[in-house]
Amino acid sequence: MTETIKFSTDSDGIATLTIDLPDRSMNVVDQAFLRDLSDLIGKIKENDSIKGAIITSGKKAFVAGADLRMLSSLLAEQNGPSAEDVFEACNGYSALLREMETCGKPFVAAVNGLALGGGFELVLACHHRILADEKSLKLGLPEVMVGLLPGAGGMQRLLRLAGLQVTLQYASTGKNLKASEALGLNIVQEVLPLDKILEAAKAWLMDKPTAVQPWDKKGFKIPGGAGAMHPNSVMTMVGANAMAQDKSFHNYPAVEAILSSIYEGGMLPFDTAIRLDSKRFAKLLMSDQTQNMIRTLFINKQAADKLQKRPKNPEKHMVKRLGVLGAGMMGAGIAYVSARAGMEVVLLDMSEEQALKGKAYSESLVAKGLKRRKITEEKGEALLDLIRPTADFDDLKDVDLIIEAVFEDRKIKADITAKTEALMPEATIFASNTSTLPITGLAEASKRPDQFIGIHFFSPVEKMPLVEIILGKKTGETALAIALDYVQQIGKTPIIVNDSRGFYTSRCFGTYVTEGLAMLAEGINPAMIENAGKMVGMPVGPLAVGDEVSIELSYKIMQQTKKDMGKDYPDHPADAVIEKLVAGLGRLGRKNGKGAYEYPEDGKKFLWPGLADHFPPANDQPDIDEVKARLLYRQAVECARCYEEGVLNDPESGDVGAIFGWGFAPWSGGPLSFIDTIGAENFVQEADRLSQAYGDRFAPPQILRDMAANGDCFYAASNE
């Protein structure tokens, strides 16, 4: 009897394998599944009464891919397994799929939902492939997103079904395919209504099915050509290499491995090609980079999404009616994502006109969704009906969570806190969306500091996946639990941090922007600064992102911080640049169409030529690697300081927050994983060099010096 696959046969000799892993919301390829599939393939092969088999799923999705925890566990043996052992383990699934497609019995995939990674590879190994015509159905090879490649022959089968260009496009980017796209590319043979796929699968098996794949037939040729001498494939590979490195900047070995496997696979016998893929898969899996990416992008993110750090009490709380104070860009975005999750939203501003402008933001997003057919007119209207713009504080009387999103001004926030608390229900939690002002200080304006908490969103709210939960000194467990429940309700990933000026994300992200501005003040070419930022793996350069979040906001934060800290304020070389751009030149950033960049209405943005007049380029420009090091190390040093100061409770939150909050180089697994990979001793040496050259902001904190002396690392310490 099998644990993960239900097996049955009918009177016509057709076997049905229904994948249904117990106690799992999604089917995955794990050890139990591999064992059961192996047993059933053997059973089907040896039983002469079985004509063929249907593989389908008992869940809404087909198979979501490999269990990444299982892959990580391959390396968990004491002293580490040998490369040969890892290869043999990784090659097991590939060999199993090859056994299935060459066993002499026809297999047909009846795919009812999502099939990704190892799930899609299983589909490709079947002799006939039928998809349900469902919007939620997606096919894809997303392994590159965690530093791996498809290791069970998926690329080689896709190459032989759809050709070189298609395989390069989907394997190197992790992009998904819709059912209709897969049919048009000849990857599958049929797309039918969900209730017809099993019937069609049996009909194919009853009608002289083939049990031989096209690539196992004599004279087979890859569609469109492949190999070192085919002119089409040569030009395709030249273009693919250029495009891949334009996006990855050689930071992702998995991309290069994928390109090599596809190119070489077109010249090799199929069995040799899939074995080579398994070798490359094993090599990538054993690398620090891939292990860091799997840990942060999958395991730790999933733990955050499941609220593993939530207090046990109180019981789960669903926000039904939310109050949002401030209908500016942030407040409007919070209102939209909350209404999208089904909450009633009271969107309050100083005037009804301003509140209506805030709702107009949601109207524009709904209009875009309708245009792109991502939302129906009925659902769009229902979403907008949930948002009530108002200027009347009395409308907040029955809300069960308040989120304040007004200007970064302590007096304004204190005033609105007092007004709101006078009306809101006793049990209601009050949250501030401040990006920098300490929560403990803001809570001084509250009569219920235990119910006061920070819920920090990122802009644009509807696109950014992370929310930072900030605990003030008096914040209670109930406030934390409700804040976490709300974040999960709107489908975001939360991290929990302790109070500090700028908290964790704003404080560390700000170093990326200010270091870029400091280099601009030094006369470093702005184009070099921007390109260096992208080359280290950041989404955009520091000057561009500074424009996006608003230079004016940086200016206001700087002014407020100076007021709060007085003579203790640490001067920064970026301050003069910010002051000149905002106060002197009126360049506020993208919000007014002019910052470090120009934003023409009829074209793409470009660096403002006037930067050279105000910040003249130096005659001697630094090496690009020096600029890259400054941008990367400055952020990592600040993250380590946050850990030392107790702003961060654990390295997992630091890495998840960095990647999903401000886009810190995903290839690294996050700044603390980056330090671990380099090694504390090496990191400290380089940080000391940068500190001597550019200032104390690069000086490594004592925790790193202690780690260097003791041979420690962040993750070893957190797992003891």
KEDRENKE-704393 format. One record per residue (C-alpha): residue in one letter; z, y, x. Coordinates in steps of 0.02 Angstrom, whole numbers, padded with zeros to 5 digits, always signed. Each point is the difference from the previous one (the first is absolute). Layout:
! residues N
AZYX;...
! end
This chain:
! residues 720
M+00000+00000+00000;T-00047+00172+00067;E+00115+00151-00006;T-00123+00145+00003;I-00158-00071-00080;K-00009-00085-00170;F-00124-00145+00007;S-00089-00081-00146;T-00159-00099-00034;D-00099-00021-00160;S-00101-00143-00073;D-00159+00066+00085;G+00076-00017+00172;I+00026+00186+00026;A+00159+00048+00093;T+00084+00168-00029;L+00113+00077+00132;T+00103+00141-00076;I+00089+00101+00134;D+00169+00056-00065;L+00136+00028+00131;P+00173-00013-00079;D+00116+00151+00008;R-00141+00112+00060;S-00081+00142-00097;M-00159-00026+00102;N-00078-00154+00077;V-00002+00004+00190;V-00054-00117+00138;D+00163-00072+00067;Q+00052-00164+00080;A+00031-00087-00166;F-00170+00054-00066;L-00089-00061+00158;R+00088-00168-00012;D-00044-00020-00185;L-00181+00053+00022;S-00021-00121+00144;D+00072-00144-00102;L-00112+00038-00150;I-00159+00018+00103;G+00037-00171+00074;K+00032-00071-00173;I-00162+00070-00070;K-00100-00059+00150;E+00065-00179-00010;N-00007-00020-00190;D-00174-00058-00051;S+00036+00037-00183;I+00015+00186+00037;K-00170+00086-00004;G+00057+00173+00053;A+00138+00128-00014;I+00037+00170-00076;I+00121+00115+00092;T+00081+00134-00108;S+00167+00089-00021;G+00144-00011-00122;K+00046+00182+00032;K-00089+00164-00041;A-00061+00010+00180;F-00090-00139+00093;V+00075+00002+00175;A+00063+00161+00081;G-00019-00060+00180;A+00106-00079+00135;D+00189+00013-00001;L+00025+00122+00143;R+00180-00055+00020;M-00065-00175+00035;L-00116+00070+00134;S+00141+00099+00081;S+00111-00154+00000;L-00127-00088+00112;L+00061+00112+00141;A+00185-00013-00038;E+00036-00151+00109;Q+00122+00026+00143;N-00093+00061+00155;G-00158+00010-00106;P-00128-00135-00037;S-00145-00033+00115;A-00170+00076-00036;E-00066-00175-00031;D+00133-00034-00132;V-00037+00164-00088;F-00186-00038+00001;E+00025-00174-00073;A+00110+00073-00138;C-00124+00139-00037;N-00148-00117+00002;G+00078-00116-00129;Y-00061+00094-00155;S-00174+00023+00073;A-00012-00186+00037;L+00062-00041-00175;L-00132+00108-00084;R-00133-00077+00111;E+00059-00173-00052;M-00013+00052-00183;E-00179+00062+00013;T-00060-00151+00099;C+00094-00139-00092;G-00151-00048-00104;K+00072+00058-00167;P-00051+00165-00080;F+00133+00134-00026;V-00020+00149-00115;A+00112+00154-00002;A+00043+00068-00172;V+00075+00166+00052;N+00102+00085-00135;G+00072+00145+00102;L+00036+00078+00168;A-00057-00105+00150;L+00038+00078+00168;G+00009-00060+00180;G+00034-00186+00003;G-00030-00005-00187;F-00176+00070+00019;E-00030-00119+00145;L+00042-00145-00117;V-00126+00066-00126;L-00135+00016+00133;A+00029-00179+00056;C-00038-00066-00175;H-00178-00058-00035;H-00016+00104-00158;R+00093+00160-00045;I+00030+00070-00174;L+00095+00162-00031;A+00082+00066-00157;D-00072+00165-00060;E+00166+00091+00017;K+00029+00177+00064;S+00154-00057+00094;L-00096-00134+00096;K-00027+00047+00181;L-00064-00100+00148;G+00032+00051+00179;L+00047-00038+00179;P+00141+00126+00034;E+00069-00083+00157;V-00054+00147+00108;M+00130+00107-00091;V+00140-00098+00087;G-00086-00020+00168;L-00081-00169-00033;L-00171-00072-00040;P-00048-00131-00130;G+00049-00157+00093;A-00056-00139-00117;G-00188+00021+00011;G-00016+00137-00131;M-00106+00115+00108;Q-00119-00140+00051;R-00027-00056-00180;L-00022+00179-00061;L-00124+00031+00141;R-00103-00151-00054;L+00004+00049-00183;A-00024+00189+00004;G-00060+00044+00176;L+00059+00101+00147;Q+00016+00174-00073;V+00103-00054-00152;T+00117-00105+00107;L+00027+00141+00124;Q+00035+00124-00138;Y+00131-00102-00092;A+00084-00094+00143;S+00022+00150+00115;T+00068+00118-00135;G+00096-00117-00116;K-00094+00076-00147;N+00002-00098-00164;L-00147-00063-00102;K-00016+00005-00189;A-00067-00152-00092;S-00166+00085-00038;E-00020+00050+00183;A+00033-00177+00059;L-00131-00066-00121;G-00128+00128+00056;L+00028-00047+00182;N-00024-00187-00036;I+00179-00038+00051;V+00034-00082-00168;Q-00115-00085-00124;E+00072+00051-00169;V+00106+00135-00081;L+00058-00047-00175;P+00134+00046-00128;L+00170-00067+00051;D+00006-00130-00138;K-00167-00073+00055;I+00027-00030+00186;L+00080-00173-00011;E-00132-00059-00122;A-00138+00065+00115;A+00082-00081+00151;K+00000-00170-00084;A-00179+00024-00060;W-00057+00030+00179;L+00092-00155+00061;M-00082-00105-00136;D-00175+00062+00041;K-00049-00074+00170;P+00109+00110+00108;T-00024+00014+00187;A+00142-00047+00118;V-00086+00075+00152;Q+00016+00182+00051;P-00159+00097+00043;W+00054+00020+00182;D+00016-00189+00017;K-00182-00028-00048;K-00136-00018+00131;G-00100+00158+00032;F+00129+00120-00074;K-00020+00182+00050;I+00122+00144-00024;P-00065+00122-00132;G-00076+00153+00083;G+00011-00076+00173;A+00133-00011+00135;G+00017-00031+00185;A-00030+00091+00163;M-00189+00007-00015;H-00027+00042-00184;P-00049+00185-00008;N+00089+00032-00166;S+00163-00075+00058;V-00003+00092+00167;M-00018+00168-00085;T+00131-00046-00130;M+00127-00047+00134;V-00033+00159+00099;G+00035+00104-00154;A+00150-00106-00051;N+00082+00021+00170;A-00022+00188-00005;M+00065+00018-00178;A+00148-00115+00029;Q+00059+00091+00155;D-00028+00169-00083;K+00135-00053-00124;S+00115-00105+00110;F-00014+00088+00170;H+00028-00171+00083;N+00179-00005-00068;Y-00029-00160-00099;P-00047-00156+00101;A-00028-00091-00164;V-00152+00109-00037;E-00080-00043+00166;A+00042-00185-00025;I-00082+00003-00172;L-00159+00079+00067;S-00007-00127+00141;S+00029-00147-00116;I-00137+00054-00120;Y-00124+00036+00140;E+00033-00162+00095;G+00017-00100-00161;G-00181+00037-00041;M-00053-00088+00160;L+00118-00150-00004;P+00006-00162-00099;F+00112+00020-00151;D+00140-00114+00061;T+00006+00088+00169;A+00002+00170-00083;I+00147-00037-00116;R+00099-00076+00143;L-00029+00158+00102;D+00062+00103-00148;S+00161-00101-00002;K+00024+00031+00186;R-00021+00187-00022;F+00117-00005-00151;A+00135-00087+00103;K-00019+00124+00143;L+00019+00148-00117;L+00148-00079-00089;M+00092-00019+00165;S-00022+00183+00045;D+00141+00127-00018;Q-00114+00115-00098;T-00039-00125-00137;Q+00181-00056-00014;N+00053+00182-00017;M-00132+00034-00133;I+00046-00155-00100;R+00185+00042+00010;T-00018+00182-00055;L-00155+00004-00110;F+00040-00159-00095;I+00175-00074+00020;N+00103+00160+00011;K-00106+00098-00123;Q+00015-00142-00125;A+00189-00001+00024;A+00005+00187-00035;D-00109-00020-00155;K+00119-00134-00066;L+00148+00119+00025;Q+00094-00119+00113;K+00115+00143+00054;R+00046+00048-00180;P+00186-00002-00043;K+00044-00146-00114;N+00076+00118-00127;P-00047+00076-00119;E-00122-00110-00095;K-00187+00037+00007;H-00040+00169-00076;M-00168+00048-00076;V-00034+00186-00010;K-00069+00040-00172;R+00006+00189+00002;L-00016+00100+00161;G+00028+00184+00032;V-00105+00082+00138;L+00053+00174+00054;G-00144+00098+00074;A-00182-00025-00051;G-00078+00039+00169;M-00103-00126+00096;M+00146-00118+00034;G+00078+00013-00172;A-00169-00024-00084;G-00033-00154+00105;I+00171-00074-00040;A-00031+00031-00185;Y-00167-00090+00010;V+00060-00159+00088;S+00151-00009-00116;A-00104+00017-00158;R-00122-00128+00072;A+00148-00118+00009;G+00037+00029-00185;M+00140+00129+00009;E+00016+00153-00109;V+00001+00151+00116;V+00073+00172-00033;L-00092+00112+00124;L+00097+00163+00014;D-00045+00162+00088;M+00044+00184-00012;S-00131+00029-00133;E-00094-00111-00120;E-00162+00061+00079;Q+00054-00066+00171;A+00058-00163-00078;L-00170-00020-00084;K-00084+00026+00168;G+00105-00144+00065;K-00058-00112-00142;A-00179+00053+00036;Y+00015-00095+00164;S+00027-00161-00096;E-00145+00045-00114;S-00114+00017+00152;L+00056-00169+00068;V-00030-00083-00168;A-00173+00079-00008;K-00040-00071+00173;G+00062-00171-00056;L-00111+00006-00154;K-00150+00051+00104;R+00028-00145+00120;R+00040-00119-00144;K+00173-00037+00069;I+00085+00048-00163;T-00051-00005-00182;E-00003+00155-00109;E+00139-00074-00107;K+00114-00033+00149;G-00039+00171+00072;E+00051+00087-00161;A+00158-00105-00012;L+00048+00048+00178;L-00024+00186-00033;D+00096-00009-00164;L+00153-00057+00100;I+00005+00164+00100;R+00085+00144-00090;P-00017+00169+00089;T+00141+00122-00039;A+00100+00149+00061;D+00152-00043-00107;F+00148-00080+00091;D+00062-00068-00167;D-00141-00129+00007;L+00095-00086+00141;K+00146-00048-00112;D-00048-00183-00020;V-00084-00045+00165;D+00074-00143+00104;L-00063+00059+00170;I-00037+00174+00068;I-00112+00033+00150;E+00001+00177+00068;A-00160+00053+00090;V+00015+00189+00020;F-00026+00108+00155;E+00089-00042+00164;D+00128+00136-00027;R+00185-00043-00006;K+00045+00139-00125;I-00139-00045-00122;K+00049-00183+00007;A+00184+00040-00026;D-00038+00109-00151;I-00109-00130-00085;T+00127-00137+00036;A+00137+00096-00089;K-00110+00042-00150;T-00057-00181-00018;E+00173-00079+00018;A+00065+00111-00139;L-00119-00087-00120;M-00041-00174+00063;P+00094-00156-00059;E+00156-00049+00095;A-00072-00162+00070;T-00166+00077+00056;I-00042-00007+00185;F-00061+00160+00083;A-00125-00022+00142;S-00077+00129+00116;N-00176-00019+00069;T+00041+00112+00147;S-00094-00045+00158;T+00122+00074+00126;L+00160+00078-00072;P+00152-00114+00022;I+00052-00085-00162;T+00186+00021+00035;G-00024+00189+00009;L-00104+00006-00159;A+00129-00107-00090;E+00129+00138+00027;A-00080+00088-00149;S+00033-00154-00107;K+00158-00043-00098;R-00049-00184+00014;P-00039-00028+00185;D+00015-00189-00022;Q-00150+00010-00118;F-00101+00110+00119;I-00132-00084+00108;G-00163+00037+00091;I-00163-00075-00061;H-00131+00062+00121;F-00183-00024-00048;F-00153+00026+00109;S-00155+00097-00044;P-00109-00041-00091;V+00129-00094-00102;E-00125-00109-00093;K-00074-00066+00163;M+00145-00013+00122;P+00091-00167-00012;L+00171+00044+00072;V+00152+00086-00075;E+00149+00045+00110;I+00171-00018-00081;I+00130+00112+00085;L+00187-00027-00016;G+00115+00150+00007;K+00178-00024+00062;K+00065-00015-00179;T-00148-00090-00080;G+00062-00151-00099;E-00070-00176-00016;T-00052+00029-00181;A-00111+00147+00051;L-00077-00105+00139;A-00033-00148-00116;I-00081+00107-00135;A-00106+00093+00128;L-00063-00165+00071;D-00035-00070-00173;Y-00102+00156-00041;V-00102-00012+00160;Q-00039-00183-00037;Q-00044+00048-00179;I-00136+00120+00060;G-00068-00130+00123;K+00050+00084+00163;T+00085-00069+00156;P+00175+00071+00031;I+00099+00018+00161;I+00182+00054+00005;V+00059+00126+00131;N+00155+00103+00032;D+00011+00188-00008;S-00067+00111+00137;R-00106+00157+00014;G-00175-00062-00034;F+00073-00173-00035;Y-00107-00130+00086;T-00181+00018-00052;S-00018+00190-00003;R+00098+00016+00161;C-00104-00128+00096;F-00167+00040-00080;G+00028+00183+00040;T+00003-00040+00186;Y-00181-00058-00011;V-00055+00166-00074;T+00107+00109+00112;E-00053-00090+00158;G-00180+00032-00048;L+00039+00184-00027;A+00096+00007+00165;M-00153-00066+00091;L-00107+00129-00089;A+00117+00135+00069;E-00020-00074+00175;G-00189+00022-00011;I-00048-00181-00028;N-00166-00013-00090;P+00035-00022-00187;A-00139-00129-00016;M+00083-00104+00136;I+00167+00012-00090;E-00078-00059-00163;N-00100-00141+00077;A+00151-00061+00099;G+00099-00011-00161;K-00130-00112-00081;M-00019-00101+00159;V+00183-00050+00001;G-00021-00064-00178;M+00058+00145-00108;P-00101+00030-00160;V-00050+00177+00053;G+00037+00121+00140;P+00163+00101+00004;L-00086+00167-00036;A-00092-00072-00151;V+00156-00078-00075;G+00096+00160+00034;D-00128+00090-00107;E+00013-00132-00136;V+00188+00011-00021;S-00014+00190+00017;I+00037+00106+00152;E+00088+00119-00119;L+00121-00140-00046;S+00035-00028+00185;Y+00032+00186+00016;K+00122+00002-00147;I+00092-00153+00065;M+00012+00082+00171;Q+00071+00160-00076;Q+00127-00095-00106;T+00053-00107+00148;K+00025+00154+00108;K+00112+00075-00136;D+00101-00160-00015;M+00020-00035+00186;G+00013+00176+00069;K+00021+00003+00189;D-00006-00190+00005;Y-00181+00000-00054;P-00104-00085+00138;D-00153+00104+00039;H-00163-00098+00002;P-00166+00053+00078;A-00084-00032-00168;D+00103+00134-00088;A-00101+00145+00068;V-00162-00084-00052;I+00063-00027-00178;E+00062+00179-00011;K-00165+00072+00062;L-00107-00107-00117;V+00104+00037-00156;A+00083+00170+00022;G-00130+00074+00117;L-00165-00071-00061;G+00035-00058-00178;R-00065-00174+00040;L+00109-00109-00111;G-00095-00163+00013;R-00115-00089-00119;K+00090+00076-00150;N-00086+00169+00030;G-00154-00070+00085;K+00044+00054+00176;G+00115-00069+00132;A-00040-00086+00163;Y-00157-00050-00096;E-00125+00091-00108;Y-00037-00074-00172;P-00171+00056-00063;E-00031-00036-00184;D-00170-00076+00034;G+00036-00106+00153;K+00123-00097+00108;K+00148+00082+00083;F-00013+00049+00183;L+00118+00069+00132;W+00016+00188-00015;P-00097+00078+00145;G+00127+00143+00003;L+00131-00116+00073;A-00079+00033+00171;D+00031+00187-00019;H+00185-00018-00039;F+00037-00156+00103;P-00126+00008+00144;P-00046-00171+00074;A+00067-00029+00176;N-00123-00023+00142;D+00078-00166+00048;Q+00009-00123-00144;P+00113-00154+00006;D-00060-00180+00000;I-00020-00068-00178;D+00128-00137+00036;E+00131+00132+00038;V-00030+00083-00169;K+00008-00169-00088;A+00165-00041+00088;R+00078+00164-00053;L-00045-00024-00183;L+00058-00180-00008;Y+00158+00011+00107;R+00062+00159-00082;Q+00006-00087-00169;A+00077-00160+00069;V+00137+00094+00093;E+00051+00091-00159;C+00004-00163-00099;A+00116-00075+00131;R+00112+00154-00015;C+00010-00026-00188;Y+00055-00178+00031;E+00131+00054+00125;E+00067+00135-00116;G+00015-00119-00147;V-00136+00083-00104;L-00083-00170+00004;N+00106-00151-00044;D-00122-00128+00067;P-00165-00009+00097;E-00091-00077-00148;S+00018+00158-00103;G-00053+00104+00150;D-00163-00094+00025;V-00044-00018-00185;G+00039+00183-00029;A-00105+00058+00148;I-00156-00098-00044;F+00003+00024-00189;G+00076+00174+00002;W-00102+00096+00127;G-00125-00126+00067;F+00077-00038+00169;A-00124-00111+00095;P-00001-00160-00106;W-00061-00105+00148;S+00171+00025+00081;G+00104-00069-00143;G+00094+00166+00000;P+00085+00110+00130;L+00150-00114+00032;S-00112-00153+00014;F-00107+00105+00119;I+00152+00030+00111;D+00047-00184-00006;T-00175-00053+00049;I-00009+00119+00147;G+00176-00044+00049;A+00145+00123+00002;E-00003+00016+00189;N-00184+00045+00008;F+00015+00115-00150;V+00147+00094+00077;Q-00094+00024+00164;E-00151+00075-00088;A+00107+00107-00117;D+00095+00068+00150;R-00165+00045+00084;L-00059+00091-00156;S+00169+00087-00016;Q-00011+00068+00177;A-00177+00060-00031;Y+00014+00073-00176;G+00181+00021-00051;D+00159-00080-00063;R-00079-00048-00166;F-00069-00154+00088;A+00167-00051+00077;P+00044-00177-00055;P+00166-00015-00094;Q+00145-00096+00077;I-00031-00150-00111;L-00167-00029+00089;R+00080+00018+00171;D+00132-00128-00049;M-00134-00117-00067;A-00098+00019+00161;A+00153-00040+00106;N+00046-00152-00104;G-00174-00066-00036;D+00026+00024-00188;C-00122+00041-00139;F+00015+00067-00177;Y-00046-00157-00094;A+00105-00119+00105;A+00150+00111-00031;S-00033+00011-00188;N-00018-00189-00019;E+00159-00052+00090;
! end
